[in-house]
Amino acid sequence: MAIAEYHADALDERQELYYSREGFDDYYYGKGSTYPDVFGTIGILFEQASSRGHAQESVHGVLTFPETILNQVTTSFSTLEASIELREDLLDHMRTFYREARDEAANSSIKAYVVGDSHDKARTWHLADLFSFHDIDMYTLAEDAEFNNQEFKSGEAIVIPAEQTQHKFIKAMFERRTEFTDSLFYDVSTWTLPYAFNLPFAELSQREYSSSLMGDPIEEPQFPQGQVIGGRSQYAYLFEWDEYYTPRTLYRLQEAGLRTKVASKPFRAVTTGGVRDFDYGTIMVSLGIQDMSDLEIFRLMQQAASEDGVTVYSIQSGLNPSGIDLGSPSFENLEMPSTAIIGGEGTSSYDVGEIRHLFDQRFHMPITIIEKDELGGADLNRYNTLIMANGYYSDLSSGVTDELKRWVRGGRTLILNKNAVSWANGEGLANINFVEAPEDSVVQRRYADLSNTRGAQMIGGSIFHGTLDLTHPIAYGYNREEITVFRNSTSFMELADNPYATPLRYTNEPLASGYISEENSRAD
């Protein structure tokens, strides 16, 4: 409040209208105004109404671009003035913050966190890499252990002691909260990082924690190195779909012209390291059906293992001890994806950008953005996969919709997200029954409560427990039926009429962390 008075004085002097504390909460740590709070500093958010160009008419007259800049400059200078004149208070605030953090850590019932997935070392690396930017003390797990009915492998999980300088940050990142004093959230209501990375984790009590669990300190997390076990093969290579960057490996091989297959059933094969079980979704590169030399394929496998962190197994025979053999029709041919996503006016730039980043930056897979208003003139036959992210599609013409239906009937894949699902359902591109929102049985409410009552039914962003059908192709690569999913919408779907068409469903008590109203919880 002391700093806010400097801003108020500066804006009052210029006779500017302003307001505070109404439209935004200060809860989510991903915000620039909240993130500093967990490090003993101060974060303040300023938002200036845009002129949408050089000038725009408003209820207060014409708002020009220079005026918007001047308001930002004004509060920048008032921030500097407050920082200088309140420097002793700010330094004392940080000193007190870390003193309290030290005491809180010493008295905490949680002494450490263990997190990591032996099946997906890249995700574990990404989490450790994020923590390393925040000077978090981390150690490799020194011995195999089981906590909370979860197994953690030595060297493949990390231990994070709770008693360290950044205790409050660590606690915030692992926190799971489902009860709140307020029901209104401008943004997400939870940020449990292990859930976001879909990694198993456990909180260790004083009884469970021991310094013997801590192996080597992790100074700079190293990207996991895969390998080609067994060296150069004379028959085939196998790799499972577990690792985060396996899609990058598969596309790398397909782009090089290799024919690839996927196992739709589990099996047991003989590797140079002995007999090994391979799960649903295992990828096979058989040497006898390729146009590339065995040596070139081997070098490509080495490169993929090194750069993508994937373990490849060299197989010398197609005859397996149990399950399907490598020549079985249950190994299905894979088509190289040619993917487009609809973007532009009427689509969510957040969702489109997130998907494009995943393809482009993480998986190194090209993805074409087709402007929504140019969809009618696009040659969809160039693509076998089309993504319709969250957006408004009701303005698409009947001709465009009919073309999409023809394209889908041709065996292509249409992926829908959020509002696109509702649109496709209404147009006959999907067959989904949505859960109807419960009717309000109250005859009369106070008008002043309208905003809060409606706001309490929103899901700004919460995390939920789900159960996967691990035999379904969509779930290939997952090793645990339990999964956590993030959602920020109130559109709920009923179970499909087809009993085999629901690969993921919520558990009976789905809320893992975050806020959901009692009404939506019943609908869920």
ZIPE-V448063 format. One record per residue. N is the residue number from 1. RES is the residue in one small letter. PSI is psi in radians with two decimals (none if undefined). Layout:
n,res,psi
N,RES,PSI
N,RES,PSI
This chain:
n,res,psi
1,m,-0.59
2,a,-0.70
3,i,-0.65
4,a,-0.54
5,e,-0.56
6,y,-0.72
7,h,-0.73
8,a,-0.76
9,d,-0.75
10,a,-0.73
11,l,-0.61
12,d,-0.71
13,e,-0.53
14,r,0.11
15,q,0.61
16,e,2.47
17,l,2.48
18,y,2.91
19,y,2.88
20,s,2.77
21,r,0.25
22,e,-0.89
23,g,-0.20
24,f,2.46
25,d,3.01
26,d,0.91
27,y,-0.82
28,y,2.19
29,y,-0.19
30,g,-0.17
31,k,2.53
32,g,-0.38
33,s,-0.28
34,t,-0.64
35,y,-0.75
36,p,-0.42
37,d,-0.53
38,v,0.09
39,f,0.35
40,g,0.27
41,t,-3.03
42,i,2.28
43,g,2.30
44,i,2.31
45,l,2.27
46,f,2.31
47,e,2.18
48,q,2.26
49,a,2.32
50,s,2.59
51,s,-0.08
52,r,0.73
53,g,-2.66
54,h,-0.67
55,a,2.59
56,q,2.39
57,e,2.43
58,s,3.09
59,v,-0.28
60,h,0.37
61,g,-2.86
62,v,2.21
63,l,2.13
64,t,2.76
65,f,-0.75
66,p,-0.59
67,e,-0.69
68,t,-0.69
69,i,-0.71
70,l,-0.66
71,n,-0.68
72,q,-0.70
73,v,-0.69
74,t,-0.84
75,t,-0.41
76,s,-0.75
77,f,-0.63
78,s,-0.51
79,t,-0.78
80,l,-0.73
81,e,-0.79
82,a,-0.69
83,s,-0.66
84,i,-0.86
85,e,-0.42
86,l,0.34
87,r,-0.69
88,e,-0.67
89,d,-0.70
90,l,-0.73
91,l,-0.68
92,d,-0.63
93,h,-0.80
94,m,-0.70
95,r,-0.80
96,t,-0.69
97,f,-0.87
98,y,-0.45
99,r,-0.77
100,e,-0.64
101,a,-0.69
102,r,-0.78
103,d,-0.70
104,e,-0.71
105,a,-0.73
106,a,-0.56
107,n,-0.01
108,s,2.48
109,s,-0.35
110,i,2.09
111,k,-0.36
112,a,2.88
113,y,2.44
114,v,2.30
115,v,2.48
116,g,2.70
117,d,2.05
118,s,-0.34
119,h,-0.30
120,d,1.40
121,k,-0.41
122,a,-0.69
123,r,-0.73
124,t,-0.72
125,w,-0.77
126,h,-0.72
127,l,-0.80
128,a,-0.64
129,d,-0.71
130,l,-0.78
131,f,-0.58
132,s,-0.49
133,f,-0.26
134,h,0.31
135,d,0.77
136,i,2.29
137,d,2.15
138,m,2.69
139,y,2.62
140,t,2.59
141,l,2.17
142,a,-0.40
143,e,2.66
144,d,2.45
145,a,2.78
146,e,2.18
147,f,2.37
148,n,0.75
149,n,0.44
150,q,2.38
151,e,2.39
152,f,2.31
153,k,2.48
154,s,2.32
155,g,-0.15
156,e,0.11
157,a,2.85
158,i,2.61
159,v,2.27
160,i,1.82
161,p,2.46
162,a,-0.52
163,e,1.50
164,q,3.02
165,t,-0.78
166,q,0.71
167,h,-0.77
168,k,-0.67
169,f,-0.80
170,i,-0.82
171,k,-0.74
172,a,-0.67
173,m,-0.43
174,f,-0.05
175,e,2.43
176,r,2.08
177,r,2.33
178,t,-0.02
179,e,2.35
180,f,2.65
181,t,-0.31
182,d,2.68
183,s,0.12
184,l,2.20
185,f,2.22
186,y,-0.64
187,d,-2.80
188,v,2.66
189,s,0.11
190,t,2.76
191,w,0.55
192,t,1.86
193,l,-0.76
194,p,-0.60
195,y,-0.71
196,a,-0.57
197,f,0.01
198,n,0.83
199,l,2.38
200,p,2.50
201,f,2.84
202,a,2.52
203,e,2.23
204,l,2.22
205,s,3.08
206,q,-0.66
207,r,-0.62
208,e,-0.45
209,y,2.43
210,s,2.50
211,s,-0.33
212,s,-0.30
213,l,-0.39
214,m,2.09
215,g,-2.31
216,d,2.46
217,p,2.52
218,i,1.75
219,e,-0.95
220,e,1.89
221,p,2.31
222,q,2.34
223,f,2.33
224,p,2.40
225,q,2.11
226,g,-3.11
227,q,2.80
228,v,1.73
229,i,2.15
230,g,-0.08
231,g,-2.69
232,r,2.26
233,s,2.73
234,q,0.06
235,y,-1.00
236,a,2.84
237,y,2.51
238,l,2.50
239,f,2.53
240,e,2.90
241,w,0.33
242,d,-0.76
243,e,2.59
244,y,-0.67
245,y,0.24
246,t,-0.68
247,p,-0.59
248,r,-0.70
249,t,-0.83
250,l,-0.80
251,y,-0.65
252,r,-0.79
253,l,-0.73
254,q,-0.71
255,e,-0.53
256,a,-0.11
257,g,0.13
258,l,2.50
259,r,2.28
260,t,2.66
261,k,2.76
262,v,2.42
263,a,2.17
264,s,0.07
265,k,2.64
266,p,2.82
267,f,2.98
268,r,2.24
269,a,2.80
270,v,2.08
271,t,3.02
272,t,-0.38
273,g,0.05
274,g,-3.04
275,v,2.38
276,r,2.48
277,d,2.36
278,f,2.42
279,d,3.09
280,y,2.47
281,g,0.06
282,t,2.35
283,i,2.37
284,m,2.37
285,v,1.80
286,s,2.28
287,l,-0.56
288,g,-0.25
289,i,0.20
290,q,2.76
291,d,-0.04
292,m,2.63
293,s,2.72
294,d,-0.68
295,l,-0.73
296,e,-0.68
297,i,-0.75
298,f,-0.78
299,r,-0.63
300,l,-0.68
301,m,-0.71
302,q,-0.75
303,q,-0.77
304,a,-0.77
305,a,-0.73
306,s,-0.77
307,e,-0.39
308,d,-0.10
309,g,0.49
310,v,2.43
311,t,2.15
312,v,2.42
313,y,2.26
314,s,2.20
315,i,2.33
316,q,-0.10
317,s,2.57
318,g,-0.08
319,l,2.09
320,n,2.63
321,p,-0.60
322,s,2.82
323,g,-2.84
324,i,2.58
325,d,2.93
326,l,-0.33
327,g,0.14
328,s,2.55
329,p,-0.20
330,s,-0.14
331,f,1.90
332,e,2.49
333,n,2.47
334,l,2.40
335,e,2.37
336,m,2.23
337,p,2.40
338,s,1.82
339,t,2.44
340,a,2.69
341,i,2.47
342,i,2.26
343,g,-2.93
344,g,-2.82
345,e,2.22
346,g,-0.12
347,t,2.77
348,s,2.00
349,s,-0.53
350,y,-0.88
351,d,-0.76
352,v,-0.75
353,g,-0.70
354,e,-0.77
355,i,-0.76
356,r,-0.69
357,h,-0.73
358,l,-0.83
359,f,-0.89
360,d,-0.87
361,q,-0.62
362,r,-0.89
363,f,-0.12
364,h,0.73
365,m,2.21
366,p,2.49
367,i,2.27
368,t,2.32
369,i,2.07
370,i,2.10
371,e,2.38
372,k,-0.71
373,d,-0.06
374,e,0.14
375,l,-0.62
376,g,-0.51
377,g,0.02
378,a,2.55
379,d,1.60
380,l,-0.30
381,n,-0.19
382,r,-0.21
383,y,2.56
384,n,-0.06
385,t,2.28
386,l,2.29
387,i,2.23
388,m,1.74
389,a,3.12
390,n,2.34
391,g,-3.02
392,y,2.05
393,y,0.09
394,s,-0.25
395,d,0.03
396,l,2.41
397,s,2.83
398,s,-0.54
399,g,-0.74
400,v,-0.74
401,t,-0.74
402,d,-0.67
403,e,-0.66
404,l,-0.70
405,k,-0.74
406,r,-0.73
407,w,-0.75
408,v,-0.72
409,r,-0.37
410,g,0.08
411,g,0.17
412,r,2.99
413,t,2.18
414,l,2.11
415,i,2.21
416,l,2.56
417,n,2.25
418,k,-2.08
419,n,-0.44
420,a,-0.52
421,v,-0.80
422,s,-0.75
423,w,-0.84
424,a,-0.62
425,n,-0.73
426,g,-0.43
427,e,0.05
428,g,0.23
429,l,-0.18
430,a,2.80
431,n,1.59
432,i,2.42
433,n,2.13
434,f,2.57
435,v,2.20
436,e,2.43
437,a,2.39
438,p,2.44
439,e,2.53
440,d,2.00
441,s,-0.13
442,v,2.26
443,v,-0.68
444,q,2.41
445,r,2.82
446,r,2.34
447,y,-0.62
448,a,-0.32
449,d,0.00
450,l,-0.89
451,s,-0.79
452,n,-0.67
453,t,-0.77
454,r,-0.72
455,g,-0.55
456,a,-0.30
457,q,-0.07
458,m,2.63
459,i,1.68
460,g,-0.42
461,g,1.87
462,s,2.90
463,i,2.38
464,f,2.60
465,h,2.40
466,g,2.94
467,t,2.25
468,l,2.53
469,d,1.78
470,l,-0.18
471,t,-0.15
472,h,2.42
473,p,-0.56
474,i,-0.45
475,a,0.09
476,y,2.38
477,g,-0.31
478,y,2.52
479,n,-0.14
480,r,2.36
481,e,-0.51
482,e,2.34
483,i,2.59
484,t,2.40
485,v,2.54
486,f,2.41
487,r,2.58
488,n,0.66
489,s,2.89
490,t,0.43
491,s,2.00
492,f,2.37
493,m,2.48
494,e,2.86
495,l,2.51
496,a,2.62
497,d,-0.64
498,n,2.04
499,p,-0.22
500,y,0.07
501,a,0.36
502,t,1.50
503,p,-0.34
504,l,2.36
505,r,2.75
506,y,2.68
507,t,3.07
508,n,-0.53
509,e,1.44
510,p,-0.45
511,l,2.02
512,a,-0.74
513,s,2.43
514,g,-3.03
515,y,2.42
516,i,2.43
517,s,2.81
518,e,-0.65
519,e,-0.82
520,n,-0.56
521,s,-0.66
522,r,-0.67
523,a,-0.62
524,d,none
